[in-house]
Amino acid sequence: MIPQQRPDDDELLDAYSQAVIQAVDAVGPAVVKIDVEHGGGSGVVFTPDGLVLTNSHVVHRAPRMAITLPDGRSFRADVVGSDPDTDLAVVRATVAAGASLPWASLGDSRTVRVGQIAIAIGNPYGFHHSVTAGVVSALGRSLRSQSGRLMDDIIQTDAALNPGNSGGPLVTTRGEVIGINTATILPAQGLCFAIASNTARFVVSRLLRDGRIRRSYIGVAGQNVPISRALARANQLAVSSGVLVVSVEPSSPATNAGVRNGDVILAFAGQPVTGIDDLHRQLTDDRIGVASPLTILRRGARRQLTVVPAESLG
């Protein structure tokens, strides 16, 4: 026997539908299709004068591009700045003086909760202005960018994403952009990821100011290695792993600090380094030119060096 649907179930379904519709009505007009010479993706206009937020991998090294609004208007566009390490880029549409485009606002991703409705808008496989809806599946995920650096504070959702959705917004029912859709895991279903809007807001501010994200570097290549309990006890170490230095760039900050092949980095600027990702997270722009302590293991003994990180131009 099929259970009868209660009247309030219909009301709930109607409320859900209306919430999705209202969000799409609010943000949809600002979602653009980006066409580049070899591919494309999606983006979202976030200022009325034509600044567009998208993925770095959508526009990376693109000599020319065009953006198309849902109303059919098309504009030439140029890259303002791109950051492959967070897979974010800002593009500027060539808009006539005084013209205004529909735009969406970036929400506060710190207020997002697991289980809340998440709506993805984009152009999968060239199907213009497609909408999918699901929920926020998890928060605070980490994901490896195409540059090899680890991206933190990633939102996981089961709102379906496909090639072409990249760079489009993940939206709340209030019409706030809480993420920029970036990746799926194939052949898994329902494992989709977006870069949190608070990360995007920070990256956008730096790209508009400098055209890129400034980061520091010390000039080592390394690999994660475990540290035995005996060695940790002998040196009073609070970490069980570190970064084994396998090469040091000539004339780099690490060379000047006296770092050698075979050293194991344990801490930088007073913070534990349990792996390469820890070191990357700590090499921020505010470390450029600042003398910082570097704790290492060399031949089984703990030593402290002083390194002055330089600006990474890579």
N, C-alpha and C positions, 0 to 999 in steps of 0.2 A: 504494500500500500504506500503510495507516494504521499508524504506529509504535506499538508496544505501550508502554503506560504502565508505567514501572518501579515496583516496590513502594514505593520511597522517595518517589515523587511523591504517592501516596495519603497517606503519613504527613505529608508537608509540607502538603497540603491540609487534613488533619484538624487539624494543629497551628494552621494559620491560622484555621480555623473556631473552634477552641476558644479561641484568643486573643481573637477578636472577641466570642464569647459571654461570656467571663469579664469583659471590659471592660463590656459592656452590663449584665450582672448586677450589677456593682459600681456603675455610675453611673446606669443607667437609672431606678431607683426615685426618684432625686433630680431627674429632668428633668420640668418641669411645663409644662402648657399654660396660656397666659395669654390670657384673654378680656377685651377692652375694648369700649367702646361701638361703635366702628367698626373692627373688625378684631381682631388679636391676633397671637400668636407663641409663642415658647418661652422657657424660662428654666431655670436650674439652681439648686437650693437649695445654699448653701455653708456654712450653719450649722444646727445642729439646732433652733434656736429660730425658724427660718423666714425667714431672709434669703435673697433670691433675686437672682441676677445675670442681667441680660438686656440687650437693646439699648435705647438711648434712644428710637429711633424706634418701638419697639413700644409704649411706655407714655407717649410724649410728650403732655402736656396731657390725659391720660385722667382724667376726674373720678372714675370708678369702675372697678374691675377685679376679676377673680376668677382664682385659680390652681387648677388641678386636677392632682392627683398621678396616677400610673399606677394606683394602687390604688383610684381613684375618689373619694377624699376631696377636697373643695373648700373653699377658704377665701377670704374677702374679703382684699384686699391694698391697700396704700397705697405710694406712691412715697416712698422715703427721700431720694433724690437722683438727679439725672440730669445727664449731661454730653454734650450733642449733639456736641461737638468730637471725642470719642472714640467716640461712639455706644454709650455704656455707661450703665446705670442700675441702682440697687439698689432692690428692692421688699421690703417686709416683710409677710409673711402674718400674719393675725390668728389666732394659735395659742393654744389654752387654756394657762393657766399649768401648767407642769410637763410639757407635751406635748413630744414630740421627733419631728422629721421626718427622713426619710432625707436624707443630704447627701453632697456630693462635695467632694474637696479640689482646690485649684488647684495644678497642677504648675509646674515651672520651665521656662518656654519657651526659656531659653537652652540647654537640653540637647537640644532638638529637632533632628533631622537630616533633611535632604532624603532622601526615599525611604522613610522609616519609615511604618508603617501609621497612618492617621488615621481615626477613626470619628466620624460625626456623628449625634447623636440629637436628634429634635425632632418637630414636628407640622406637616409640610408640607401645605398646602391642607386643614388640619383632620383629616388622617389621624393619629390619636392615636398617639404614641410610635413613630415610624418610625426605622429605623436604616439608614444607608448607610455604606459603607467604601471607602476609597481609600488614597492616600498623600499625604504632604506633598510638594507640587510645588515649592515655593520658599519662602524665608524673607526677611524684611527688605523686603517690598514696601511701597509707599506707596499710599494710597487716599484719595480725597477724600470727606470726610464730608458729610452733608446740610447742615451749617452752612457749608460752604465751606472749612473748615480741613483741612489735610493730616494724615491719620493715618499714623504710621510704625510699623514693626515688625509688619507684617501678615503672617500666614501664608497662603500659597496652597495649596489642596488640590483634588484632583479627586473627593473624596467629595461625591456629588450633594447640592445644596441647592436648595430651592424656597421660595416664599413660605410663611411659617409656620415655617420652620426658624430664622428670625432670633431670636437670643438664646439658642439652644440651645448645648450644649457640643460642642467638638471634643476627642476623647479619645484617649489612647494605649492600647495593649494592656495597660498596667499599671493602667488605670482612673484615670489622672490627667487632669484638665481642662487642656489646653494652649492653648485658645482659645475665644472666644465667636463663633459664626458670625454673620456680619453681611451678606454681600452676594454676589451672583453678577453676572456680565457676560452679558447677553442680547444676541443669540441664541447666543453662544458656549456650548460644552459643556465641562464640566470645568474651568471657571475660577471657583473659589469661594474666598471669603476669610473669615478669622477674625481677631479682635483677639487678640493674644498674651496669655497668662495673666499675664505679668509686668506688662504695661500695666494689665490688669484689676485686679491686686492693688493697684497704686499708686492707681488711680482709686477703688477701693472704700474704701481707707483714708481718702481725702480726703472722699468723699461721706458716710461714717459720721461723720466729725469735723465737717465744715462744712455738709453738705447740698449742696455744689456744689464745683466745682474753681475755686480762685482763680487768676486769671491777670492779668498786667499788660498795659497798653496805653499807647501814646503819642499816639494820635489822628490818624493820617494814613490817607488812602486813596491807594493807589499801584498802579503796574503795573510789571512787569519790563521792563527796557530793556537793550540791549547797550551796552558801552562800547568805543569804537574803540581799536585798538592805539596809535594816536598819542596819544590822550588819556591812556591808561593809562601809557604811557612818560613823558609829560610830567609826570605827577603821581606817578610811582613807585607805581602801583597793582598789587596782586597779584590783582585780580578783573577779569573781562571782562564783568560785568553788575552791575546794581544795581536799586534800586527808585526809580522816578520818582514824586515826590510830586505827585499831581493835586489833592488838597484837604487842608486842615488844619482840624480841628475847632476852633471858637472855645473859648477858655479851657482848652484841652487841654494836657497836658505838652509836646507838640510846639510849640504856639503859644508857651508860656512859654519854651521853649528857643530860639526864634527860627527854627524851620523854616518855609520858605516854599514855595509852589507852584513847581514847576520844579526844586527841589533833587533830587539823586539820592543816596539813602542807600547808603553803601558798607560801613559797619561799625557794629556796636552792641556796646558793652561789650567792645571789643577783638576781637570775632569778626566775620569777613567776612559781609556780607549780599549774596548774589548774586541774591536774589529774595524775594518776599513770604513764601514758606514759611520761608526762613531766619529772617526777622524774627519770624514767629509762634513758631517753635521757641524763640527766645531770650527771648520775653516771658513768663517763668514767674513763679510767685508770689514767688520770692525776689528778684525785681527791683523789687517794689512799694516805692516810697519811697526807692529807692537811686539816688543820682546816678550816671549812667553816661555815658561818652563816646559821642558820635554823630558818625561821620565822614561828611561829605557832599561832593558836588561842586556848586558853584554858579558858573554862568557859566564853566565850564571850569577852575575852580581848586578845589583841595581845601581844605576847612575843617573844623574840629572844634568841635562844640557840646557842651553838657552838658544831658542830659535826665533828668528824674526821673519814671519811669513810675508811673502810678496804677493802682489796682485796676479791672479791667474788670467792669462790672456788667451787661454784655449777655448 
